[in-house]
Amino acid sequence: MLGIDFGTSSTKIVARLPYEAGAPAFAIPVPGFARAESWPHLWASRLWLAPDGSFSLWPHPHAVLGCALKTALMRVGANDDVVLRHARGPSASVEEAVTAFPALQIRQAKGWLATAKAPLLRSAPPKWSYNLGFPAASLDDRELRLRYERCVAAALRLLEDAGEITVTTVRQSLTSVRENASAILGERRAALHPENAGAIAGFANSTRREDGLYAMVDVGGGTVDCCTFTLFADRTGQARCPILLAQVELLGVEPWRICEDGQGRRDDFKFLIDALQNLVIWGTKQRLDPNSPRWTTGLPLFFIGGGVHSSVHEESVRGRDLWLRQFTRDKAGVRLETLPEPHIELAEHSRHDMHRLAVAIGLSWPFDAIPEAQLPKDIPRIPGVSRVPIETRFVDKDHV
């Protein structure tokens, strides 16, 4: 099982053998030249296009570089935008680049496993399954979800051929899956999940789980993803996490670095992060789960992602406690929660940065171990309180 966390600035992959003793899991290591922030398990989300039309995860002579692929795909109507244009060769659209990148990443991960973990794979040919994480707000957008599905289905189709991945083969693969991408994902044992469902998989299946309302703030390289969800087990024991409200904005670490000089800019940037969280938390309280006991006992919030050490993001998240206390009857605020320490093999001693792998680790579990998510568009809103016009509640002189 490959758990793939495709991020704006970096991509993380965790492989797991869920039906072997101990369900061993391995964070796929990254070669030094491809590391984001020099961390051994963050593959910088970069893609090169050579003059002959071939894609690569590493630089080639005369190849052009494409970055921020996920951000480009998230833009409305961006599927045909060109993100890689070669002066002496072909160009690639957003969908073509986002198809090539995970196909190459999965090949790389399988190659590492076949070499480094060969004894574990000797008994029988492995049967591969794939879980990929995307922001809940993105999956809640029908057009964007279809875009993701097309790219992932086409990427898995490309893996059936051992040849080079080129602009031509990617276009052919995208064309072949355009009408049935969802069915192809099912045939190849692949699924798209909201990132928060992956992140809390370990927590949801641990003894620490407490059913009820939660919030999560995931700070990545390019985006901040904020959502609220309810965690519980259904009659069969399957963990479920209906996502009540979700928002994702380009307020991650890299946008902050562009404008971090100057106190005025810091205040403005923090205001936007505050507003994003306030919108999600207060919207949940007002319209989606106003009777949750969390509003009187405290709202648990998971703060995860590569940006947890960013001072402006941390200050904003911690500030939600005082903000919520001001507006709740019992002065109950927000309490920060931590995810359980997972059992996973790392290439180097880097357990203090384990939170960066939270989504990929959770996604490396089988489908039935990941909390089943219901997206916000499928969750009914509580109608607002109807107000009777004041004119109907008194008799004026004209009625006498």
C-alpha positions as CSV (number, residue, x, y, z in Angstrom):
1,M,0.0,0.0,0.0
2,L,1.4,3.4,-1.0
3,G,0.2,6.4,0.9
4,I,0.9,9.5,-1.3
5,D,0.7,13.1,0.0
6,F,1.1,15.3,-3.1
7,G,2.0,18.7,-1.8
8,T,2.5,22.1,-3.3
9,S,6.2,22.3,-2.3
10,S,7.0,18.6,-1.5
11,T,5.6,15.2,-1.9
12,K,5.8,12.4,0.7
13,I,5.3,8.7,0.2
14,V,5.0,6.0,2.8
15,A,4.9,2.3,1.8
16,R,3.2,-0.3,4.1
17,L,2.8,-4.1,4.0
18,P,-0.4,-4.1,5.9
19,Y,-0.9,-7.9,5.9
20,E,2.6,-8.9,7.0
21,A,3.4,-9.3,10.7
22,G,3.5,-5.9,12.4
23,A,2.3,-4.2,9.2
24,P,5.8,-2.7,8.6
25,A,5.9,0.8,7.1
26,F,8.7,2.7,5.4
27,A,9.1,6.3,4.5
28,I,10.4,6.4,1.0
29,P,13.8,8.2,1.1
30,V,14.7,11.0,-1.2
31,P,18.1,11.5,-3.0
32,G,20.0,14.6,-1.7
33,F,19.5,16.7,-4.8
34,A,15.7,16.3,-4.8
35,R,15.1,17.0,-1.1
36,A,12.9,19.9,0.0
37,E,14.5,21.7,2.9
38,S,17.2,19.0,3.0
39,W,14.8,16.7,4.8
40,P,15.3,13.0,3.8
41,H,11.6,12.2,3.1
42,L,10.4,15.3,1.4
43,W,10.7,15.1,-2.4
44,A,10.5,18.7,-3.8
45,S,7.5,18.8,-6.1
46,R,9.4,19.7,-9.3
47,L,9.2,18.2,-12.8
48,W,11.6,18.6,-15.8
49,L,10.6,18.4,-19.4
50,A,13.4,17.6,-21.9
51,P,13.6,18.7,-25.5
52,D,12.6,15.2,-26.7
53,G,9.3,15.5,-24.7
54,S,10.3,13.2,-21.9
55,F,9.5,14.0,-18.2
56,S,11.9,13.5,-15.4
57,L,12.2,14.0,-11.6
58,W,15.8,15.2,-11.9
59,P,17.4,17.8,-14.1
60,H,18.6,17.0,-17.6
61,P,20.7,19.1,-20.0
62,H,18.4,21.7,-21.7
63,A,15.4,20.6,-19.8
64,V,12.9,23.2,-18.5
65,L,11.6,23.1,-14.9
66,G,8.0,23.2,-13.6
67,C,7.1,23.9,-10.0
68,A,3.9,24.5,-7.9
69,L,2.0,21.9,-9.9
70,K,-0.7,21.3,-7.3
71,T,-1.3,25.0,-7.0
72,A,-1.7,25.4,-10.7
73,L,-4.2,22.5,-10.9
74,M,-6.3,24.0,-8.1
75,R,-6.9,27.2,-10.1
76,V,-10.3,27.3,-11.7
77,G,-10.2,26.5,-15.4
78,A,-6.5,25.8,-15.2
79,N,-6.4,22.3,-16.8
80,D,-5.4,23.6,-20.2
81,D,-2.9,26.2,-19.0
82,V,0.7,25.5,-20.1
83,V,3.1,25.1,-17.1
84,L,6.1,23.7,-19.0
85,R,7.0,25.2,-22.3
86,H,10.2,24.2,-24.1
87,A,11.7,26.6,-26.7
88,R,13.0,23.7,-28.7
89,G,10.4,21.1,-28.0
90,P,6.8,20.4,-26.9
91,S,4.9,22.0,-24.0
92,A,2.9,20.5,-21.3
93,S,-0.4,21.6,-19.7
94,V,-1.3,21.5,-16.0
95,E,-3.1,18.2,-16.3
96,E,-0.3,16.6,-18.3
97,A,2.4,17.7,-15.8
98,V,0.3,16.6,-12.8
99,T,-0.2,13.2,-14.5
100,A,3.5,12.7,-15.2
101,F,4.7,13.7,-11.7
102,P,2.8,11.0,-9.6
103,A,3.5,8.3,-12.2
104,L,7.3,9.0,-11.9
105,Q,7.0,9.2,-8.1
106,I,5.3,5.9,-7.9
107,R,7.9,4.3,-10.2
108,Q,10.6,5.7,-8.0
109,A,9.0,4.4,-4.8
110,K,8.5,0.9,-6.2
111,G,12.0,0.8,-7.4
112,W,13.4,1.7,-4.0
113,L,11.2,-1.0,-2.4
114,A,12.3,-3.7,-4.9
115,T,15.9,-2.9,-4.1
116,A,16.0,-2.0,-0.5
117,K,13.3,-4.3,0.8
118,A,13.7,-7.2,-1.7
119,P,13.6,-9.9,1.0
120,L,10.1,-8.8,2.1
121,L,8.8,-9.0,-1.5
122,R,10.3,-12.3,-2.5
123,S,7.5,-14.6,-1.3
124,A,5.1,-13.5,-3.9
125,P,4.7,-10.6,-6.4
126,P,3.2,-7.6,-4.6
127,K,-0.3,-6.5,-5.3
128,W,-0.2,-2.7,-5.2
129,S,-2.9,-0.4,-3.8
130,Y,-2.7,3.4,-3.7
131,N,-4.2,6.1,-1.4
132,L,-3.7,9.7,-2.4
133,G,-4.5,12.7,-0.3
134,F,-6.0,16.0,-1.4
135,P,-7.5,19.0,0.6
136,A,-11.1,18.3,1.6
137,A,-12.2,21.7,0.1
138,S,-10.7,20.6,-3.2
139,L,-12.4,17.2,-3.3
140,D,-15.7,19.0,-2.4
141,D,-15.4,20.9,-5.7
142,R,-16.9,18.6,-8.3
143,E,-14.8,19.9,-11.2
144,L,-11.6,19.9,-9.3
145,R,-12.2,16.3,-8.0
146,L,-12.8,15.1,-11.6
147,R,-9.5,16.8,-12.6
148,Y,-7.7,15.0,-9.8
149,E,-9.3,11.7,-10.8
150,R,-8.3,12.1,-14.4
151,C,-4.7,12.8,-13.5
152,V,-4.4,9.9,-11.1
153,A,-6.1,7.4,-13.3
154,A,-4.0,8.4,-16.3
155,A,-0.8,8.2,-14.1
156,L,-1.7,4.6,-13.0
157,R,-2.3,3.7,-16.7
158,L,1.2,4.9,-17.5
159,L,2.6,2.5,-15.0
160,E,1.5,-0.4,-17.1
161,D,4.2,0.4,-19.6
162,A,7.9,0.4,-18.7
163,G,8.8,2.9,-21.3
164,E,9.6,6.6,-20.9
165,I,6.9,8.9,-19.8
166,T,6.6,11.6,-22.4
167,V,4.2,14.3,-23.4
168,T,2.8,12.0,-26.1
169,T,2.2,9.0,-23.8
170,V,0.7,11.3,-21.1
171,R,-1.8,12.8,-23.6
172,Q,-2.8,9.4,-24.8
173,S,-3.3,8.2,-21.3
174,L,-5.4,11.2,-20.3
175,T,-7.6,10.7,-23.4
176,S,-8.1,7.1,-22.6
177,V,-9.4,7.8,-19.1
178,R,-11.4,10.9,-19.7
179,E,-14.8,9.2,-19.6
180,N,-14.3,6.6,-16.9
181,A,-11.5,7.8,-14.6
182,S,-13.4,6.9,-11.4
183,A,-13.9,3.3,-12.6
184,I,-10.3,3.0,-13.5
185,L,-9.2,4.0,-10.0
186,G,-11.4,1.3,-8.6
187,E,-10.0,-1.3,-10.9
188,R,-6.4,-0.4,-9.9
189,R,-7.2,-0.3,-6.2
190,A,-6.7,3.4,-5.9
191,A,-8.7,6.0,-4.0
192,L,-8.6,9.7,-3.3
193,H,-9.1,10.8,0.3
194,P,-9.4,14.1,2.1
195,E,-6.0,14.8,3.7
196,N,-7.5,15.1,7.2
197,A,-8.9,11.6,7.0
198,G,-5.4,10.3,6.3
199,A,-3.8,12.4,9.0
200,I,-6.1,11.1,11.8
201,A,-6.2,7.5,10.7
202,G,-3.8,6.5,13.4
203,F,-5.6,8.5,16.0
204,A,-9.0,7.2,14.9
205,N,-7.8,3.6,15.4
206,S,-6.1,4.2,18.7
207,T,-7.2,4.0,22.3
208,R,-6.9,7.8,22.5
209,R,-9.9,8.4,20.2
210,E,-12.7,10.3,21.8
211,D,-15.8,10.6,19.6
212,G,-17.0,14.1,18.8
213,L,-16.2,17.3,17.0
214,Y,-12.6,18.2,16.0
215,A,-10.8,20.9,14.0
216,M,-7.6,20.5,12.0
217,V,-5.2,23.1,10.5
218,D,-2.7,21.7,8.0
219,V,0.0,24.2,7.1
220,G,1.9,23.2,4.0
221,G,4.4,24.9,1.7
222,G,1.8,26.7,-0.4
223,T,-1.5,26.3,1.3
224,V,-3.3,26.3,4.7
225,D,-6.1,23.7,4.8
226,C,-8.6,24.2,7.7
227,C,-11.5,21.9,8.4
228,T,-13.9,20.7,11.1
229,F,-15.1,17.1,11.3
230,T,-16.9,14.7,13.5
231,L,-15.2,11.5,14.5
232,F,-17.2,8.4,15.5
233,A,-17.6,4.6,14.8
234,D,-20.6,3.3,12.9
235,R,-22.5,0.1,13.8
236,T,-19.9,-2.0,12.0
237,G,-17.0,-0.5,14.0
238,Q,-15.8,1.5,10.9
239,A,-14.3,4.9,11.9
240,R,-16.1,7.7,10.1
241,C,-15.3,11.4,9.9
242,P,-17.9,13.6,8.2
243,I,-16.2,16.8,7.2
244,L,-18.5,19.6,8.2
245,L,-16.7,22.6,6.8
246,A,-13.4,23.0,4.9
247,Q,-11.4,25.8,3.3
248,V,-8.0,25.9,1.7
249,E,-6.1,29.1,0.8
250,L,-2.7,30.0,-0.5
251,L,-1.4,31.1,2.9
252,G,1.3,28.5,3.5
253,V,4.9,28.9,4.4
254,E,6.2,29.9,0.9
255,P,3.7,32.8,0.4
256,W,4.6,34.0,3.9
257,R,8.3,34.0,3.1
258,I,7.6,36.3,0.1
259,C,6.1,39.0,2.3
260,E,7.5,38.4,5.8
261,D,9.7,41.5,6.1
262,G,8.0,44.3,8.0
263,Q,5.6,44.1,11.0
264,G,2.7,45.6,9.0
265,R,2.9,42.7,6.5
266,R,3.1,40.2,9.3
267,D,-0.1,41.6,10.9
268,D,-1.9,41.5,7.5
269,F,-0.8,38.0,6.7
270,K,-1.8,36.7,10.2
271,F,-5.2,38.4,9.8
272,L,-5.8,36.3,6.8
273,I,-4.9,33.1,8.5
274,D,-7.0,34.1,11.5
275,A,-10.0,34.8,9.3
276,L,-9.7,31.4,7.5
277,Q,-9.8,29.5,10.8
278,N,-12.5,31.8,12.2
279,L,-14.7,31.2,9.2
280,V,-14.5,27.5,9.5
281,I,-14.9,27.2,13.3
282,W,-17.6,29.8,13.6
283,G,-19.5,28.5,10.6
284,T,-19.5,25.0,12.2
285,K,-20.8,26.4,15.5
286,Q,-23.5,28.5,13.8
287,R,-24.8,26.2,11.1
288,L,-23.5,22.7,11.3
289,D,-23.0,21.5,14.9
290,P,-24.3,24.2,17.3
291,N,-25.2,21.6,20.0
292,S,-21.8,19.9,20.2
293,P,-20.6,19.6,23.8
294,R,-17.2,20.8,22.5
295,W,-18.5,24.4,22.7
296,T,-18.7,24.0,26.5
297,T,-15.7,21.6,27.1
298,G,-13.2,22.9,24.5
299,L,-12.7,22.2,20.8
300,P,-9.8,19.8,20.1
301,L,-7.6,21.0,17.2
302,F,-4.9,19.1,15.4
303,F,-2.1,21.4,14.1
304,I,0.0,19.5,11.5
305,G,2.1,20.0,8.4
306,G,5.5,21.3,7.5
307,G,4.6,24.8,8.6
308,V,4.0,24.0,12.3
309,H,7.3,25.7,13.2
310,S,6.4,28.9,11.3
311,S,6.0,31.5,14.0
312,V,3.2,33.4,12.3
313,H,1.1,30.3,11.6
314,E,1.7,28.9,15.1
315,E,0.8,32.3,16.7
316,S,-2.4,32.3,14.7
317,V,-3.5,28.8,15.6
318,R,-2.7,29.3,19.3
319,G,-4.7,32.5,19.2
320,R,-7.9,30.6,18.4
321,D,-8.2,29.6,22.0
322,L,-8.6,33.2,23.3
323,W,-10.7,34.1,20.3
324,L,-13.2,31.3,20.9
325,R,-13.4,31.9,24.6
326,Q,-14.7,35.4,24.0
327,F,-17.7,34.1,22.1
328,T,-18.8,30.9,23.9
329,R,-21.1,30.9,26.9
330,D,-18.9,28.7,29.0
331,K,-15.7,30.4,27.9
332,A,-14.5,27.1,26.3
333,G,-11.8,27.7,23.8
334,V,-9.5,25.5,21.7
335,R,-7.1,22.8,23.0
336,L,-4.3,21.6,20.8
337,E,-4.2,17.8,20.2
338,T,-1.2,15.7,19.1
339,L,-1.3,12.7,16.8
340,P,0.0,9.3,18.1
341,E,3.6,8.4,17.5
342,P,3.6,6.0,14.5
343,H,5.8,2.9,14.1
344,I,7.6,3.6,10.9
345,E,11.1,3.1,9.5
346,L,12.9,6.3,8.5
347,A,16.0,6.6,6.4
348,E,17.7,8.9,8.9
349,H,17.2,10.1,12.5
350,S,14.4,12.6,11.9
351,R,11.6,11.6,14.2
352,H,11.2,15.2,15.5
353,D,9.8,16.1,12.1
354,M,7.4,13.2,12.0
355,H,4.4,15.5,11.7
356,R,5.4,16.2,8.1
357,L,4.6,12.6,7.2
358,A,1.3,12.5,9.1
359,V,-0.9,12.4,6.0
360,A,1.2,9.9,4.0
361,I,1.5,7.6,7.1
362,G,-2.2,7.5,7.6
363,L,-2.8,6.9,3.8
364,S,-0.5,3.9,3.9
365,W,-3.1,1.9,5.8
366,P,-5.7,-0.2,3.9
367,F,-8.9,1.5,2.7
368,D,-11.0,0.2,5.6
369,A,-8.6,1.5,8.3
370,I,-8.9,5.1,7.0
371,P,-11.9,6.9,8.5
372,E,-14.6,7.1,5.9
373,A,-15.1,10.7,5.0
374,Q,-18.3,12.5,4.0
375,L,-17.7,15.8,2.2
376,P,-19.2,19.1,3.2
377,K,-21.5,19.4,0.2
378,D,-23.3,16.2,1.3
379,I,-23.9,17.4,4.9
380,P,-27.2,19.3,5.5
381,R,-27.0,22.8,7.0
382,I,-29.2,23.8,9.9
383,P,-31.5,26.6,8.7
384,G,-31.1,30.0,10.3
385,V,-33.5,31.2,13.0
386,S,-36.5,32.8,11.3
387,R,-37.3,36.2,12.6
388,V,-40.8,37.6,12.8
389,P,-41.1,41.2,11.6
390,I,-41.4,43.5,14.6
391,E,-44.4,45.2,12.9
392,T,-46.5,42.1,13.5
393,R,-45.9,42.2,17.3
394,F,-47.5,45.5,18.3
395,V,-50.5,47.6,17.5
396,D,-49.8,51.1,16.4
397,K,-52.3,54.1,16.3
398,D,-53.4,53.3,12.7
399,H,-54.8,49.9,13.9
400,V,-56.9,51.4,16.6
